Amino acid sequence: MRLRHSRGGLLLLWLVAVVPGGSAKAGVELQPERPSLGHDATLVLDQAPTDSTRIPTGIGVSIWTTPDPRRFRVRPLRVGRVGVVLPAASDTLWWEVPRAIQEPDPSTLRGLHRVGDIEPSWWRQILGAALLLLALVLLLRRWLRRNAAPFEAPLPVVDPPHLTAQRRLRALRDRPWLGEGRFDEWYVEGSHILREYISGRYRVAALDWTSVELAQRLLDAGHASEEIARLRPLLEEADRVKFAAQRPTENQARVWVDDIEAFVESTAVDVVYSLPEALEAARRLNAGRLR
């Protein structure tokens, strides 16, 4: 309802309309008439306030000005009786703010489930089972380490030096080096087989010495001079081919290998090794491979 001045008379008429839960004043309009809690409404005056003392104030209501000086934004702040004081009319506009429950937004609601209908979180159960299994494996491994019998490495099986030398001489005869004229390789391999046999048989570093030094060391160690006399020409023939560029015939090369095998057979003994000696012998005589 609006409060209007009668232009035809001096008497100011007030028209009061009673509305459910509140009242509206003449010359004032509230849109909507009863704003609920937290919702904005618009207060419209017939005339704009002439100064700041005539601006409406709220009782349990917040009021904000707008670009239109006759309009104000109103928001109730509590449940129950609230009002707007109208200084220009020396009156107050009252209304009741009900205890209304707002309807929920359907988009924010989720369906209800019974406890038995809620799907279990399988990935958590699987992760927990995996962690439990890992802990059991670690405990079992720790227990086995504490209670396991001490490990004893088996002794390596090492052939006596003469058996290793004979096997390698047979492999040398099967190579096509002589037919291809590769005498240097023939004599280098044969000399290496002979020196490794001497190292294992006589316990000397035959691979590290010259032929002259090797013969002298064997004599100094008290080995039979007859064996040294048979060994010396085998070493010297290999040195002439390897270092003096002497080219033997194919028959001479084969006879030289036969003489090495005869020397091995005549000097062979079954050597008994300690473990460190067995490992060293295995490394030298089997080219670093244990059988």
C-alpha positions in Angstrom: 0.0 0.0 0.0 1.2 3.6 -0.6 0.9 6.6 1.7 -0.4 9.6 -0.4 -1.1 13.2 0.5 -4.6 14.5 -0.3 -4.1 17.5 -2.6 -7.6 18.8 -1.9 -7.3 19.2 1.8 -4.9 20.0 4.7 -5.6 16.7 6.5 -3.0 13.8 6.0 -4.9 10.6 5.5 -3.4 7.3 6.5 -4.6 4.1 4.9 -3.6 1.1 6.8 -4.1 -2.4 5.3 -3.7 -5.3 7.6 -1.8 -8.3 6.1 -1.3 -11.7 7.6 1.7 -11.7 9.9 2.5 -8.0 9.5 1.4 -4.6 8.3 2.1 -2.3 5.3 2.3 1.5 5.7 0.9 4.1 3.3 3.6 5.7 1.1 5.8 2.6 1.6 6.0 -0.6 -0.4 8.0 -3.8 0.5 8.6 -6.2 -2.3 7.9 -9.0 -1.4 5.8 -8.0 1.6 7.2 -10.6 4.0 10.8 -11.5 3.0 12.1 -14.7 4.8 15.3 -15.2 6.7 18.4 -14.5 4.6 16.4 -13.4 1.5 16.6 -9.9 0.0 13.6 -7.6 -0.5 13.2 -4.1 -2.0 11.8 -1.2 0.1 10.3 1.5 -2.1 9.5 5.0 -0.7 7.2 7.6 -2.3 9.9 10.3 -1.9 13.6 10.1 -1.5 15.0 11.0 1.9 16.1 14.7 2.1 19.1 13.9 4.3 20.9 11.0 6.1 18.7 11.3 9.2 15.6 10.3 7.2 17.1 7.1 5.7 15.3 4.0 6.9 17.0 1.8 9.6 16.4 -1.8 10.4 15.4 -3.7 13.5 16.8 -7.2 13.0 17.2 -6.3 9.4 20.1 -5.1 7.2 19.5 -2.2 4.9 21.6 -1.1 1.9 21.1 1.9 -0.4 20.8 1.4 -4.2 21.4 3.8 -7.1 17.7 4.8 -6.9 17.5 7.0 -3.8 13.9 5.9 -3.2 14.8 2.2 -3.2 16.6 0.2 -0.5 17.7 -3.4 -0.3 16.5 -5.2 2.8 17.5 -8.6 4.3 16.1 -10.1 7.5 18.7 -11.3 9.9 16.7 -13.3 12.5 13.5 -15.3 13.0 10.5 -13.5 14.6 9.4 -9.9 14.6 11.6 -7.6 12.6 11.0 -4.1 11.2 12.1 -1.1 9.3 12.1 2.3 11.0 10.7 5.1 8.6 12.0 8.5 10.0 10.1 10.5 7.3 6.8 9.0 8.4 7.7 8.6 12.1 6.5 5.1 12.0 7.9 1.5 11.7 7.0 -1.2 9.3 6.8 -4.6 11.1 6.5 -8.2 9.9 7.1 -11.7 11.2 9.9 -13.9 9.8 8.7 -17.5 10.2 10.8 -20.4 11.2 10.7 -21.9 7.7 12.8 -24.9 6.6 14.2 -24.3 3.2 13.6 -27.0 0.6 16.8 -28.8 -0.2 18.4 -28.6 -3.6 17.8 -31.9 -5.4 21.1 -31.8 -7.1 22.9 -32.0 -3.8 21.0 -35.0 -2.5 22.3 -38.6 -2.7 20.3 -41.8 -2.5 20.0 -43.6 0.9 21.4 -47.1 1.2 21.0 -49.7 3.8 24.2 -50.8 5.6 24.1 -54.1 3.8 23.8 -52.4 0.4 26.9 -50.3 0.6 29.6 -51.7 -1.7 32.8 -52.7 0.1 36.1 -51.0 -0.7 37.9 -54.0 -2.3 41.1 -52.1 -3.1 41.7 -51.4 0.6 41.1 -55.0 1.5 43.5 -56.2 -1.2 46.1 -53.7 -0.1 45.8 -54.8 3.5 46.1 -58.4 2.5 49.2 -57.7 0.4 50.9 -55.9 3.3 50.1 -58.7 5.7 51.5 -61.3 3.3 54.7 -59.3 2.8 55.1 -59.0 6.6 54.7 -62.8 6.9 57.3 -63.5 4.2 59.8 -61.2 5.8 59.3 -62.9 9.2 59.7 -66.3 7.6 62.8 -65.3 5.8 64.3 -63.9 9.1 63.4 -67.1 10.9 65.0 -69.3 8.2 68.2 -67.2 8.3 68.5 -67.7 12.1 67.8 -71.4 12.0 69.3 -72.5 8.8 72.4 -74.7 8.9 75.7 -73.0 7.9 76.3 -73.3 4.2 79.4 -75.3 3.2 80.6 -74.8 -0.3 81.5 -78.1 -2.1 85.1 -78.5 -3.0 85.8 -77.9 -6.7 86.6 -81.0 -8.8 89.9 -80.4 -10.3 91.6 -82.7 -12.8 95.3 -83.6 -12.2 97.6 -81.4 -14.4 98.4 -84.2 -16.8 94.8 -85.0 -17.6 94.0 -81.4 -18.3 97.2 -81.1 -20.5 96.3 -84.3 -22.5 92.7 -83.0 -23.0 93.9 -79.7 -24.4 96.5 -81.3 -26.6 93.8 -83.5 -28.2 91.8 -80.3 -28.8 94.9 -78.7 -30.4 95.4 -81.5 -32.9 91.7 -81.1 -34.0 92.3 -77.4 -35.0 93.0 -76.7 -38.8 95.9 -74.3 -38.1 98.6 -76.4 -39.7 96.7 -76.9 -42.9 96.1 -73.1 -43.0 99.8 -72.3 -42.3 99.1 -70.8 -38.9 102.2 -72.1 -37.2 102.5 -69.2 -34.8 99.2 -69.9 -33.2 99.9 -73.7 -33.1 103.2 -73.1 -31.2 101.8 -70.4 -29.0 98.9 -72.7 -27.9 101.1 -75.7 -27.5 103.7 -73.8 -25.4 101.0 -72.5 -23.2 99.6 -76.0 -22.5 103.2 -77.2 -21.7 103.9 -74.3 -19.3 100.6 -74.7 -17.5 101.3 -78.4 -17.0 104.7 -77.6 -15.6 103.1 -75.0 -13.2 100.7 -77.6 -11.9 103.0 -80.5 -11.8 106.1 -78.8 -10.4 104.4 -76.0 -8.4 106.4 -73.2 -10.2 105.3 -70.0 -12.0 106.2 -71.4 -15.4 104.1 -68.8 -17.3 106.1 -65.9 -15.8 109.6 -67.0 -16.7 111.6 -67.4 -19.8 112.6 -70.8 -21.0 116.2 -70.5 -19.6 114.9 -69.2 -16.2 112.3 -72.0 -16.0 114.9 -74.7 -16.6 117.2 -73.2 -14.0 114.4 -72.8 -11.4 113.4 -76.5 -11.8 117.0 -77.6 -11.4 117.4 -75.3 -8.3 114.2 -76.9 -6.8 115.8 -80.3 -7.0 113.8 -81.9 -9.8 115.3 -84.7 -11.9 117.9 -83.4 -14.4 116.8 -86.0 -16.9 113.3 -84.5 -17.0 114.7 -81.0 -17.4 116.9 -82.2 -20.3 113.8 -83.5 -22.1 111.9 -80.3 -21.4 114.5 -77.9 -22.6 114.3 -78.7 -26.4 110.5 -78.4 -26.3 110.7 -74.9 -24.9 113.5 -73.8 -27.2 111.7 -75.0 -30.4 108.6 -73.0 -29.4 110.8 -69.9 -28.8 112.4 -70.2 -32.3 109.0 -70.2 -34.0 107.5 -67.5 -31.8 110.4 -65.1 -31.5 112.9 -66.0 -34.3 110.3 -66.4 -37.1 111.5 -69.9 -37.9 109.0 -71.7 -40.1 108.8 -75.5 -39.4 107.2 -78.1 -41.6 103.8 -79.4 -40.8 105.3 -82.8 -39.8 107.7 -81.1 -37.4 104.9 -79.2 -35.8 102.9 -82.4 -35.2 106.0 -84.3 -33.9 106.6 -81.4 -31.5 103.1 -81.8 -30.0 103.6 -85.6 -29.8 106.9 -85.0 -27.8 105.0 -82.7 -25.4 102.4 -85.4 -24.8 105.1 -88.0 -24.2 106.8 -85.7 -21.7 103.5 -85.2 -19.9 102.8 -88.9 -19.7 106.3 -89.8 -18.4 106.2 -87.1 -15.7 102.6 -87.3 -14.7 101.6 -87.8 -11.0 98.3 -87.6 -9.2 98.8 -84.3 -7.4 96.9 -83.8 -4.1 95.9 -80.1 -3.6 94.8 -78.1 -0.6 91.8 -76.0 -1.2 93.7 -72.8 -2.1 96.0 -74.7 -4.4 93.0 -76.4 -6.0 91.3 -73.1 -6.8 94.5 -71.7 -8.3 95.1 -74.8 -10.3 91.6 -74.8 -11.5 92.0 -71.2 -12.6 95.2 -71.8 -14.5 94.7 -75.3 -15.9 91.0 -75.0 -16.9 91.3 -71.5 -18.2 89.3 -70.1 -15.4 86.4 -72.6 -15.6 85.6 -75.3 -12.9 84.2 -78.6 -14.1 
